[in-house]
Amino acid sequence: MIFSKKAEQIEPSITLAITSKAKQMKKDGEDIIILGAGEPDFNTPENIRNAAIEAINEGFTKYTSASGINELKSAIANKFKRDNNLKYSNSQIMISTGAKQCIWNVFATILNSGDEVIVPKPYWVSYPELIKLADGVPVFAFGDEDNNFKYTKSVLESVVTSNTKAILINNPNNPTGAVYTKDELTMIADFANKHNLLIISDEIYEKFNYESDNYTSIASLSNDSYDRTIIIHGISKTYAMTGWRIGYVLGNEKLIKIMSSIQSHTTSNPNSIAQYAAVEALNGDQASVKEMVNEFKKRRDYIVEKINNTEMLSCKKPDGAFYIMINISKMLGKVIDGNKINNSIDFSNALLNREKVAVIPGDGFGVSNYVRISYATSMNNVEEGIRRIIKFVEDYK
């Protein structure tokens, strides 16, 4: 059988491989702590669950417009006016089956063969693969740990070419937790203007911003940045609704129209019941969001203190999201159970086998001397998982 060359070049997810192994070990009865989950450990708030039940009882279980219901588009528009001082009409908004489908729809719409997209490194695992699936070329701009892994002007200027079509930012960032300041976003917007680039701004972790009450969307900086920015967002993280699969994209009206046409031929409309629940999520009481963010901040602070008091490990305190990149450089070259630790995959497998803790290898994010942990799990799991990690590395000083 001859397969698609495009499909064959896609790399399997290292994230899923480690997580699957850990889940199987747990199923087999082993005491596994999983610090890899990219979803809040809280339940979806009751008012949102009730809205879904009401939608079912009212019979809102049929097809909707391929681009989503107007009630949800209006709720999204109101959210951006309220939170970000940005004005969007319903015709500038499309709802999809999760933010990941939004990202795919964007790349499928804007990229021709050979077009380049600047991607931050470390990167979320799916960005490069989705670009490649759309016949584009991911070009990585490395963010140094000393700068909290963020873009700098010099690095961006070193990777831009005549083939560059867009620059992608993830703010707050997965996997690093970095949050861009207004000045840093202005630098990126000016760079995009200078080279006439589209800006793809993934803002799914917007509400997980621990060091400031103010969040700046790059689209709000100027009329120019508004015109060239495509915002990716959704309800999965903010409202603990990962399984409901609702994401949305905002941008130029013509772009949205083309993306909606693509979606009409692939998945058609997102889940109707989840859309009505999302209306309540955006319009309803936001107290649960604040409670969740406060709890995540406590977990973050605990982990950062413990890791940075350990001789063999270090980390930067992330300003957002719910991930921490742990620097494991001092562990590379160590021999554990007869096996040399050459990279983060080796480290993660050894940690899982010896101490029963699952973390995500940095190789999946393009960096080999880090692992990513998620604190979207209970404080008990955080405390026990960090205790085991510290025990693991202290044994090999």
C-alpha positions in Angstrom: 0.0 0.0 0.0 1.3 3.5 -0.9 0.5 6.1 1.7 0.4 9.9 1.5 3.9 11.4 1.7 2.3 14.2 3.7 0.9 11.8 6.2 4.0 9.8 6.5 6.1 12.8 7.5 4.0 13.6 10.5 5.8 12.8 13.8 3.9 10.7 16.4 3.1 12.5 19.6 5.7 11.9 22.3 3.3 13.4 24.7 0.7 10.8 24.1 3.2 7.9 24.1 4.4 8.7 27.7 0.9 9.4 28.9 -0.5 6.1 27.4 2.3 4.1 29.0 1.6 5.7 32.4 -2.1 5.1 32.1 -1.6 1.5 31.2 0.7 1.0 34.2 -1.9 2.7 36.4 -4.6 0.4 35.0 -2.3 -2.6 35.8 -2.4 -1.5 39.5 0.8 0.5 39.8 0.8 3.6 41.9 1.4 6.2 39.2 1.4 10.0 39.5 0.7 11.6 36.2 2.0 15.2 35.8 1.4 15.5 32.1 -2.3 16.3 31.8 -3.1 19.4 29.7 -6.6 19.8 31.2 -7.8 21.2 34.5 -8.7 18.7 37.2 -11.8 20.6 38.2 -15.3 19.6 37.0 -17.2 21.8 34.6 -19.1 24.4 36.7 -22.7 23.5 37.5 -24.4 26.4 35.7 -22.7 25.3 32.5 -23.7 21.6 33.0 -27.3 22.7 33.6 -27.3 24.8 30.4 -26.4 21.7 28.5 -29.1 19.6 30.1 -31.6 22.4 29.3 -30.4 22.4 25.7 -31.1 18.7 25.4 -34.5 19.0 27.0 -35.4 21.9 24.6 -34.4 19.8 21.6 -31.3 21.7 20.6 -29.8 18.5 19.2 -29.9 19.1 15.5 -27.4 20.4 12.9 -26.4 24.1 13.3 -24.7 26.4 10.9 -21.3 24.9 10.0 -19.6 27.9 11.6 -21.6 27.8 14.8 -24.7 29.3 16.3 -25.2 33.1 16.4 -25.9 33.0 20.2 -22.4 31.7 20.8 -20.8 34.1 18.3 -22.5 37.0 20.1 -21.3 35.7 23.5 -17.7 35.5 22.1 -18.0 39.1 20.7 -19.2 40.3 24.0 -16.4 38.6 25.8 -13.8 40.3 23.7 -15.4 43.7 24.0 -15.7 43.2 27.8 -12.2 41.7 28.5 -10.0 42.9 25.7 -11.6 46.1 24.3 -11.9 44.5 20.9 -14.9 44.8 18.6 -15.8 41.8 16.4 -19.0 41.1 14.5 -20.5 37.6 14.2 -19.3 37.4 10.6 -15.7 37.6 12.0 -16.1 34.6 14.3 -16.2 30.8 13.6 -16.7 28.0 16.1 -15.0 24.7 15.7 -14.6 21.4 17.5 -11.8 22.6 19.8 -9.1 25.2 19.3 -6.9 22.6 17.6 -9.4 22.4 14.7 -9.4 26.2 14.6 -5.6 26.2 14.1 -5.8 23.6 11.4 -8.5 25.6 9.6 -6.3 28.7 9.7 -3.3 26.9 8.3 -5.4 25.2 5.6 -6.8 28.6 4.6 -3.7 30.8 4.6 -0.8 28.4 3.5 0.3 27.5 0.0 3.1 24.9 -0.6 6.4 26.2 0.8 4.9 29.1 2.8 6.8 29.5 6.1 5.3 30.0 9.6 7.6 31.2 12.4 7.0 29.1 15.5 8.3 29.7 19.0 10.6 27.0 20.4 9.9 25.3 22.8 6.6 24.8 20.9 3.3 23.0 21.5 3.6 19.6 19.9 0.9 20.0 17.3 1.9 23.4 15.8 4.7 22.0 13.4 2.7 19.0 12.4 -0.5 21.0 11.5 1.7 23.4 9.5 3.2 20.5 7.6 -0.2 18.9 6.9 -1.2 22.2 5.3 1.9 22.1 3.0 3.6 24.8 5.0 7.1 24.9 6.6 7.5 25.5 10.3 10.5 27.7 11.0 11.6 27.7 14.7 12.7 30.7 16.6 14.4 29.6 19.8 13.4 31.3 23.0 16.2 31.3 25.6 15.4 30.3 29.1 17.1 33.5 30.4 14.4 35.4 28.5 11.6 33.1 29.8 11.7 31.3 26.4 10.1 34.3 24.6 10.8 35.8 21.1 13.4 38.5 20.8 13.7 40.9 17.9 17.2 39.6 16.9 16.0 36.0 16.8 13.0 36.9 14.7 15.0 38.9 12.2 17.4 35.9 11.9 14.7 33.5 10.8 12.4 35.6 8.6 12.7 35.0 4.8 10.8 36.0 1.7 8.7 32.9 2.1 7.5 33.8 5.6 3.7 34.0 5.6 2.9 34.3 9.3 4.2 34.4 12.9 2.6 32.3 15.6 2.5 33.3 19.3 1.0 31.3 22.1 0.3 33.7 25.0 0.3 32.4 27.8 2.5 29.7 26.4 2.3 25.9 26.4 4.8 24.4 27.4 6.7 27.2 29.1 4.0 29.2 30.9 5.6 32.5 29.5 3.3 35.6 29.3 4.3 38.4 26.9 4.2 42.0 28.2 2.6 44.7 26.2 6.0 46.0 25.1 7.0 42.6 23.9 3.8 42.2 21.9 4.4 45.6 20.4 7.8 44.4 19.2 6.2 41.4 17.6 3.4 43.5 16.0 6.0 45.9 14.6 8.0 43.0 13.2 4.9 41.6 11.5 4.1 45.0 10.0 7.7 45.4 8.7 7.6 42.0 7.0 3.9 42.1 6.1 3.1 38.9 8.1 -0.1 37.5 9.4 -0.1 37.1 13.2 -1.7 33.9 14.6 -2.3 34.5 18.3 -3.3 31.4 20.3 -4.8 32.8 23.5 -6.4 29.7 24.9 -4.7 30.2 28.3 -5.7 33.8 28.6 -7.3 33.6 32.0 -4.3 31.7 33.5 -2.3 34.8 34.1 -0.9 34.9 37.6 1.2 38.0 37.9 -1.1 40.6 36.4 -4.8 41.3 36.3 -4.3 42.8 32.9 -4.0 40.6 29.8 -3.0 42.2 26.4 -4.2 40.6 23.2 -1.9 41.6 20.4 -4.9 42.4 18.2 -5.7 45.3 20.6 -2.4 47.2 20.0 -3.3 49.1 16.8 -5.5 49.0 13.8 -2.7 47.3 11.9 -2.2 44.5 14.4 -6.0 44.1 14.6 -6.2 43.7 10.8 -3.4 41.1 10.5 -4.2 39.1 13.7 -6.1 35.8 13.8 -7.1 34.9 17.3 -7.4 31.3 18.4 -9.4 30.8 21.6 -11.8 28.4 23.3 -13.6 27.3 26.5 -11.6 24.1 27.2 -9.1 25.4 29.7 -10.9 28.4 31.3 -14.1 26.5 32.2 -12.7 23.0 32.6 -14.5 21.9 29.5 -11.8 20.0 27.5 -14.2 17.2 26.6 -16.9 19.5 25.3 -14.7 20.4 22.3 -15.5 24.0 21.6 -12.9 26.4 20.2 -13.3 29.6 18.2 -11.3 31.8 15.9 -11.7 35.5 15.2 -10.3 37.5 12.3 -10.8 39.0 8.9 -14.3 38.4 7.6 -13.1 36.9 4.3 -10.8 34.6 6.1 -13.6 33.4 8.4 -15.8 32.8 5.4 -13.2 30.6 3.7 -12.5 28.7 6.9 -16.2 28.1 7.4 -16.4 26.6 3.9 -13.5 24.3 4.7 -15.2 23.2 7.9 -18.5 22.6 6.1 -16.8 19.9 4.1 -14.8 18.3 6.9 -16.6 18.2 10.3 -19.6 20.5 9.6 -20.9 22.1 12.8 -19.5 21.7 16.3 -21.6 19.8 18.8 -24.9 21.7 19.2 -25.3 21.0 22.9 -21.8 22.0 23.8 -22.3 25.3 21.9 -25.3 26.2 24.1 -23.3 25.2 27.2 -20.5 27.5 25.9 -22.9 30.4 25.8 -23.6 30.0 29.5 -19.8 29.6 30.1 -19.0 33.0 28.5 -22.1 34.9 29.7 -22.6 33.4 33.2 -21.0 33.7 36.6 -17.2 33.8 36.3 -16.4 33.1 40.0 -15.3 29.5 39.3 -12.6 30.7 37.0 -11.1 32.9 39.7 -11.2 30.0 42.2 -9.4 27.7 39.7 -6.8 30.2 38.9 -6.1 30.9 42.6 -5.6 27.2 43.2 -3.3 26.8 40.2 -1.2 29.6 41.5 -0.7 27.9 44.8 0.4 24.7 43.1 2.8 26.6 40.8 4.5 28.4 43.7 4.9 25.1 45.6 6.6 23.4 42.7 8.9 26.2 41.8 10.2 26.5 45.4 10.8 22.8 45.7 12.5 22.4 42.3 14.8 25.4 42.7 15.9 24.1 46.1 17.1 20.9 44.5 20.7 20.8 43.3 20.1 18.7 40.2 17.1 20.6 38.8 16.0 24.1 38.1 13.1 26.0 36.6 11.8 29.5 35.8 8.7 30.6 37.6 6.0 30.7 34.8 3.7 33.7 34.7 0.8 31.8 33.2 -0.8 28.5 31.9 -0.4 25.5 34.2 2.9 24.1 33.1 6.5 24.3 34.2 9.6 23.5 32.2 12.2 21.8 34.4 15.8 22.0 33.3 17.3 18.5 33.6 20.7 19.4 32.1 22.6 18.1 35.1 21.0 14.7 34.8 22.2 14.2 31.2 25.0 11.7 31.0 24.0 9.9 34.2 23.6 6.1 34.1 20.5 4.8 35.7 19.8 1.1 35.9 22.5 0.5 33.3 21.0 3.0 30.8 22.6 6.3 30.0 20.4 9.4 30.1 21.0 11.1 26.8 17.9 13.2 26.5 14.6 14.0 28.0 12.9 10.9 26.7 15.5 8.7 28.5 15.0 10.8 31.7 11.2 10.5 31.5 11.2 6.8 31.0 13.6 6.2 33.8 11.6 8.4 36.1 8.4 6.5 35.2 9.9 3.1 35.6 11.7 3.8 38.9 9.5 6.4 40.7 6.2 5.9 38.9 5.9 9.6 37.9 4.9 10.6 34.4 6.2 13.8 32.9 6.4 15.0 29.3 9.8 14.9 27.6 11.0 18.2 26.2 11.9 16.5 23.0 8.3 16.7 22.1 8.5 20.5 22.3 11.8 20.7 20.4 14.1 20.9 23.5 16.0 17.9 24.8 17.3 19.2 28.2 13.9 19.9 29.7 10.8 18.0 30.8 7.3 19.6 31.2 5.1 19.0 34.2 1.5 20.1 34.5 0.0 21.2 37.8 -3.5 20.7 36.5 -3.9 17.9 39.1 -4.7 17.7 42.8 -2.3 19.3 45.3 -1.9 15.8 46.8 -0.6 14.5 43.5 1.6 17.6 43.1 3.2 17.1 46.5 3.8 13.4 46.1 4.9 13.7 42.4 7.5 16.4 43.3 8.7 14.4 46.3 9.3 11.4 44.0 11.0 13.5 41.3 13.4 15.0 43.9 14.2 11.6 45.4 14.9 10.3 41.9 17.5 13.0 41.0 19.0 13.2 44.5 20.0 9.5 44.2 22.2 10.5 41.2 24.1 13.6 42.4 
